[in-house]
Amino acid sequence: MPKPARYADVSRWLQSSHRAAAVAAAVATAPGAWAATPLAVTQTAAGVYVHIGEVEDWAPAWRGDVANLGFVVGSRCVAVIDTGGTPAVGQALRAAIERATPLPVCYVINTHAHPDHMLGNEAFATPGAAAPTFVASARLPGTLAARAPYYLNALRRDFGLQTSAATIVYPTLKVESTAELDLGDRVLHLRAWPTAHTDNDLTVLDLRTRTLFTADLLFVQHLPVLDGSLRGWMSAMAELRRLDVATVVPGHGAVGTDWTAMMSAQADYLGALLSDTRRAIRQGWTIQQAIDRIAAPAAPGWRLTERFHRRNVTAAYAELEWEDDAAGSPTTPGASSAASGQRPVN
C-alpha cells in the first residue's frame, strides 16, 4: 500500500487530478476502459484513501469526475465514501479499491444526493450476497426520487450514456441522526445533518485516524453552492468547527489539516451572502435586482464564481425574504468582518 502523505501543496493535488482527466479523455472512445484504469488515489492516513476530482462543474468535459471520493479499509472490509458523477467514474474507483486491497466493499456511503457524488453507485451494485449496503441520510431517498429523471436525462443528453432504472441506486441503510459502521478494527461515525448545503447532508468520521469527510458541507477552491438553507449551513459550520479532527476531506478541493483555516474562506463567503441579501431585502430590492447587484466575492482563490454566485443569491433571497428579522439568525464564529455586513453591495 502507498505510504501516508500530508497535503500542504495544492498544486500537487491539481496536477494529479489533471493527469486523471487526461487519462479519461484518452480512453473516452473505448467502452469499459475506465474499469481497467483505476482512479488516482492517495493514502492520506493509514487505511484512508482519497481521490481529488477536478474543481469544475459536472459536465462531459471532465467525464463527471469533479467531486472528491474516498474509501476506508478495515480488517474485515472497505467503506466507500461517494462514487463519482457517472457509472464509469464509479468503475474506475472500484478498480482503485481492488488495486489497494483484496478486501470486499461492505458499505457504499452517499454523502448527499447531488449527481457528481453518487451516480457512480451502479458500479458497486453487484447482485447477490456480496452486494454492499448503501448508506445515506434518511432524507436522501425523497430528494433523489424527485431528481432522478433529470439526472438520467443529463447522462443521456450531455454525457451520451445509456441509462436505465438501475443507474440510480437508493440507500438500504438510512441514517436518521447518527450511526456507526464497523469495518473490522475500525469504526466510522456517520452523522445526518439538518438542512444545510442540501436537505440530506451526511458526514463521515474515521475514529481511528480522526479523518473527517465533510462532503459538500465544506468547499475548498470551488465556490460554495447553496441548495438547502443558508442559515442552516452556517449553524452546521459552527458545530463542525468544534470537532476534534486531524485531517479534513472536503467535498471539492484540496485535503488539509488546518481545520480552522479551511473553514474561514467559506465562512466569509456565506456570511457575506447572508448579510448582503438581508440588506437587499430591507432596502426593498426585487430578487432580480439582488441577483444583479450583490457582488461576487472579491477574495482570490474561488473558482466557478460566475457559474454559481448568482444562483446562490437566488436561493438566499428565497430563504430570507420572509424571515423574522427580530429573531436573528445563526452566524459562524470566526468569520471576518466581510461576513458581518461590512462589505458594500454594488
Secondary structure, DSSP 8 states (H G I E B T S, - for coil): ---------HHHHHHHHHHHHHHHHHTTTSTTGGGGS----EEEETTEEEE---SS-SSGGGTT--S-EEEEE-SS-EEEE--BSSHHHHHHHHHHHHHH-SS-EEEEE-SSS-HHHHTTGGGG---STT--EEEEETTHHHHHHHHHHHHHHHHHHTT-----GGGS---SEEESSEEEEE-SS-EEEEEE-SSSSSSS-EEEEETTTTEEEEEEEEESSB----SS-HHHHHHHHHHHTTS--SEEEEEES--BS-HHHHHHHHHHHHHHHHHHHHHHHHTT--HHHHHHHS----STT-BSHHHHHHHHHHHHHHHHTT--GGG-----TT--GGGTT-S---
